[in-house]
């Protein structure tokens, strides 16, 4: 007898409603071990690696790579590593699966069950009450589901960070096991068993067998040195290209006015790109922006960087000094350090500054929390760590959600000046251009200075022109006076 279980789209964070199966790391019918990497799940901000909580096997992978699925929607069917499962049994399980959330059921195309006619003599028993300790390591959504459905969590193992029980953990524990027979055998022989206990993903092992790559001694680039697909493919010898064909005759001139000229590539928006589009469209259409622009000298900051470089061999970036300057200015002008929620303005005591970071999937804004309490060097270390996590999709929700102010710097691309769109619900964002040497008048004399153009975008519902202008005056003074930044 075998037991089938649902493998549903997990939920990370209160705001997550769907995820994309970016890549399956295991194949249908191939057993995996506890700790093996099963899939990469992508949300609008992060990509999470899903590891196996126990030995098992997927007799059916339902989710297609690159497609979106609602939280709680069935993405695979899970069985034991040695179970013999027929296609009919898997079909029956899939047909009988009902997501706990009726909204998920609707999205999955499964109609909610019709209301049952109550029997006159029978009464449905309420779910047993389950006591859950206040300090239990469980997400709020999972706690609510467990209490509503009488799920005992004491024997469950969490799949979230630090063993935290997730919504999926509790939901799967609430599903009744489905016993199936084993008449129709399925070939479950794993590919690459000869590779033994090499620390590699199942896909990497199969590719190694297919291409004749020896994994012994190969250093993996995955988590904890795990050998992955890219490591194996890097060792595959390239196929020699055939002899070059004679050059083709020059093509006729293309009529660019013709709709048929050239070709069009259609690229599906990633979850992150869709989230960016939704947030910024809402921001630009509902928030009354106004802009305050100022030119500031950064020669004092350049001098500080030179001193730091000479003393330690490395120096914070210009942007790190600007984060520090903005944090100090926000501390002096709390009316700019705000979020707008409907008809309420939330004013913050600390400066949690979001720094825009460009990734291959779109723009993300990790947050330097309490920047007003950090030195420039500490800000530099924090920004570097957050930027690396952002580019590799490792940011946790609390590292990019919220914030009281944003900075977007395009100076490294040679952009002299631009206006940024406010990142809601924040009340303002500072756009930073490139530094340019310009002649200016200083003390009735002509001199050259490095000038940066700053543009502050403000939400006029919460920030008045005079308030924003006073903030910019303070910010300019902090940037142009080095002792104020390091004090």
N, C-alpha and C positions, 0 to 999 in steps of 0.2 A: 504494500500500500504506500502511496506517496501523498504528500501534502503540498497543495499549491497555495501561494499567497500573492496578494496584489503588491506590485511595486509602483507607487504613485509619485507624481511630481511633488517634491518636498516644498516646504515653505520656510523662507528665511526672512524674518522681519515682518512687521505688521502690514507694510505697504505692498508686499509682493503678492501679485495676483496670478502671474503666469511665469513660465520659464521656457528656455529653448534648450533642447538636447543638442548641444554643440557637436558632441562626438561620443559614440559608444566605444568603450575601450575593451569590450569583451564581445564574443560572437555568440549567436544563438546555439544552444545545445552544448556549449563547451564549459566544463566545470571551472570554477574559480575558487581561490583560497581567501580566507579572512585577511583583510588588509589590501587585497588587490584593487587596483583602480578600475571602477566599473564604467563611469561616464563623466563627462564634463557638462555641467548644467550652467547655462548663462542667463543672468537676469539683466535688467536695464543698467546695472552698474558693475556687477562683479561676475566672475566665472569661478564656480566651485568645483573641486574634484571630489567625486563621490566614491568612497572606499567601501568595500564589502565588510559588513559587520560579522559575518560568519561564512563558512564554506557554503557554496551553493551553485546554482546554474539557472540560466534563463532559457526555458523552453520556447519562449516567444518574446521578441523585442517588438513592441507595438509602436513606439514613438519613432518617427523618421528624423534623421539628423537634419538640423537646421530649421525644424518646425517648432512652433510655440504650442505649449500645453498649459491648461489651467492648473493651479495648485490643487492637488488631490486627484487629478485625472490619471487614469491608468496608463503607464508608459511601458510596462513590461510585466511578465508573469514570472514569478520566482518559485523555484523548486529546490530540493536537495541535490547535492552534487552527484549522487548515484541513482537518483530516481529515473525510472523509465516512464515517460509520459507520451501519450499519443496526441496527435493533432486534434482529434475529436474532443478529448478531455480538456485541452487548452481552450478550444472554441467554446465549450460549455461554461468554463470558468469565466471567460471574457464576457460572454453573453449575460451571465448572472451577476457581474460586478456592478455595484451601485455606489458612486461617490457619496461621501457623507454630506457634502454641500450640494443643495439642489441647483445652485447656480452653475456649479461644475458639471452636474449631470446634464443641464441644458446645453452647455457649450460642447460637451462630449457627444452630443447627439442622442443621449439616452433619455427617454421620457421618464419623468418621475412616476413612481408606482401609483396606481389609482388608490383613493382612500378605501380602506377596508370597511366592510359593513360590520358593525359591532355585533357580537353575539349577545343575546339577551341575558345569558346566564354567566358568561365569562367576562372577566375584567382584566385588562392588561396591567401587568405588574410594573410599577415604576422602576427605573434604573436604580440599583443599589447605591447608597451613598458611600463615597470613598473619601476618606480624609487624606488631604495632601498637605504636608508640612509647608509652612510659609517660606522656609529656606531651601525648598527642594529645587534642584537644578533642572528646571523645566521652563519652556517658553510660555508666555501668557496664553497663546492660542491653544497650545497643547494642554495646559492646565484646565482651561474652560471645557475642552472637548472631553477630557478624562472625567471631570466631575459630572458633565451632562450625560455621559454614556456609561458611567460606573466602571471605568477602566482602572484596575489596580496597577500602579506604576512602580511598585516596590521591586519587582523582578525584571523591569525593563532596562535595557542598555541604550543610552542616548547616542545618536549619531551626529549631534551638533558639536560645536566647539567645546572642548573640555568636558566631553561626555554629556552635554546638555540634551535633554529630551526634547525632540522636535514634534511638530504637529503630525508629521508622517509616522514617527515612531509609535505614537499613541493610537493613531488611526489604524495602522496595520495590526496593532495588538488587539484592536476591537473587532477585527474581521474574523468570522468563524473559519477554522481550517476546512479545506475541501479535500476529502479523501478520494483518491482516484485509483483505479486498477492499473495493472501494468501489462495488459495483453499485447498491445502493439509496441514493440521495442523501438527505441530511438538510438542511433549510434552516437554515444556520448564520448567517444574516445578523444581526448584532448590532443590537439596538434602540438608537436614539439615536446613530448614527454621526455625525450632523450636529453633535453637540456637540463634536467634535474632541478636543483634548487637555486639556479641563477636568479638573482633579484631583478626580474624584468616583468613587464606587463605581458599578458597572454598574447596580445597583438604583436608585440616585439618578438616574442618567441616564434610565432608563426612566420613572421617575415624573415627571421634568421634562418629558419629551416628552408623557406622558399628560395632565398638568395644565397644560401651557403655561407652565412656570416657566423663566425665563432664568437660567442658572447663571453667566453672565459677571459677575464681580465679587462673587459670593456667597462669603462666608467660611464655611468648614466648621468644624465642631466636633470632627471625628474626628482620628485620629493625623496629625500634621504638617499640620494644616489641611485634611484631606480632607473633601469634602462627602459627607454620608451621607443616609440616608433621612429622618431627623428634620429635617435642614436644609431639604430640599425640601418636606416636608409642612408645615413652619412657614410657607412662602410661599404655600401653596395657599389661595385665598380660600374661606372657609366658605360652605356652601350656606345660603341664607336659609330659616329655619324657616317652615313653613306657619302660617296663622293659628291662634291657640289655639282649641281646641274648648271648648264650654261646659263648665263644671265638672260632673263626674259626681256623682251622688247619694252621700251619705255611706255608706261600706261598713258592713255589719252587724258587730256586735261579734265578734271572733275568739275562739274557744274554744281557749285555749293548752293545755288539757289534751288536746285531740284530736290524734292523730298526723298528721292531714291538714292541720292549720292551718299556714299559711305555706309557705315553700319552704326547701329545704336546698341549699346550694352545696357541692359536693365539689371540693376542691382537692388536686391531686396533689403529694406532697412533692417539693421540689427535692433535688438531690444533697446540698446543704449541710444541709438540714433532716434528711434521712435519716441523714447522718453524725453530726449533733448528737444525734439520738434514740438512735442506736446507742451512742455514746460515753457519754452521760449515763445511759442505762438500765443499761449495764454498770457505771458508776461507783457508782450508787446501790444496785445489787443485790449488788455484790461488795466494795465498800470500806466498812469500818466507820467511819462518820463520827462525830466528836464536835465540839462547838462551844464556843468560848470567846468571851465577849462583854465588851466594855469601852466605857465612855463617855470620850471625850477632848475637851479644849478645843482649838479651832483658831484662837483669837484671835491667837496669835503668827503663824500662817501668814497670816491675813488682813492683819496689819500688814506682813509682808514683801511681800505682793502689792501693797499700797497704795504702798509705797516704790518697788517696781519700776515700777509704773504711772506714778508721778510722774517717775521718772528717765528712762524710755525710751519711755513712751507705750503700752506693752503689758506684760502680766504673765502668767507661767505660771498654769495652772489649779490649783485645790485638788488635783485628782487628780495633777498633776505633782509637787507637794510630797509627796503620799502615796507615790508610786512611789519617790521619793528616800529617804523615811523607811524604807520597807519594805526597800529595797536595803541600807541601812546596818544595819538590824536583822538581816537575813539574813547579812550578813558576820560579825556577832557571834554568830549562832546557826546554824552550818552544819547542825545536825541538823534544821532546818526547811527548809533549802534543798536539797530532795531530790526524787528520783523513785523510784518503786517498780516494780521489774520482777521479777515472780514472787517468789522468796525472796531477792532481792538489793535492797539499798538503794543508790542512786547518789547520792553527796554531791558537790555542785558548789562549786568555788572562787569562781566569779563569780555574781552575781545576775542571771539572765536572766528578767525579769518580763513575763508575758503580761498585756496590758490588754484587757479585754473591750470590743468595739466592736459596736454594733448596726447591721446592714445590712438592706436590704429583703428579703434572702434568708435571714436568720438571724444568729446570733451568731458572731463570729469573734474570735480572740484573737491579734493580732500581738504580737511579742515585742520588748521593749526590751532588747537584749543588753548585758551588762556595765553595768547601771544603777548599780552601786555605784561605778563609775569616772566617772560623768557628773555634771555640775552640773545643777541644776534647770532652767536655761535650755536646756541641751543635751537633757535629757529631754523638755522641752516641744516642741522642734523635731522630735525623733524621733517622738514620739507623734502629732503633727499629720500628719507625712508618712505614717506607717503607717496612720493612720485613714483618710486620703484614699484610699490605695491599697486598703484593705480595702473601702471603700464602692463603689469603681469596679471591683472584682474584679481588681486588678493585682498583688496580693501574690504573691511567689514562695514556693515551698514552705518554704525555709529561713527565711522571715520569720514563719511562723506555726506551724511544727512544733517541738516540744520545749518549752523553757522549764522553769524550776525552781520557779516560784511564779506565782500569778495574782491579779489585783485586779479585782473587779467593783463598779462604782460606780453605784448607782441614785438617788443623792441629788438629781440634777437633775430627777428625776420626782416629787420630794416624798415618797419612801419613807423612813420614819424608820429602819426596821431590817429586815433579812432575813438568811436563811442561804443561802449559795451551795453548789452541788454541786461537788465537787472535779473538776478537769479532768485525767483520768488521762493519763500516769503520774505527774503531779505529786503531792506529798504534802500540799499545803495551798492554800487560796484565801481571800482576805480580802474580805468583803462590806462596803461602805461606804454608810451612809445619809445623809440630808440633815442640814445644819447648822441647829440651832434655838437661839434665844436662850432661856436658862433661868436662873432664880435659883439660885445655888449659894453655899456657904459657902467663903470664901477668907480665911485668917488670922483666924478668929473674927469675920468680918464677912460680911454678906450682899451679894452682888454678882451682876451678870448676866454670863453668858459664852455663847459660841456652842459648843454641844455637838454632836458627831457620834458616832453609835453604830456601833461596829465589831464584826464577828463573824468569827472565824477558824474555818474548817472544816478539820479535821485528819484525816489517815488514821491511825487508831490502830495499824495494823500497823507504822508506821515512826516515829510521833511520839507520845510519852507526854504525859499531861496536864501534868506539871510542866514539860516542855520547851516546850510550846506556851504555857503561862502565862508563863514567863520571857521568851519572845519578845514576847508582848503587852505586858509591863511595859516592855521596852526600847523597843518601838515607840511606846508612849504617851509616854515621856520624850522621844523624838526629835521627835514632833509638837508637844509643848507647849513645847519649848525651841528657839527659832529659830536660835540660833548653831550648834547641832549640825547643822542641815540645810545651812547654807551654808558650813560649814567644810571 
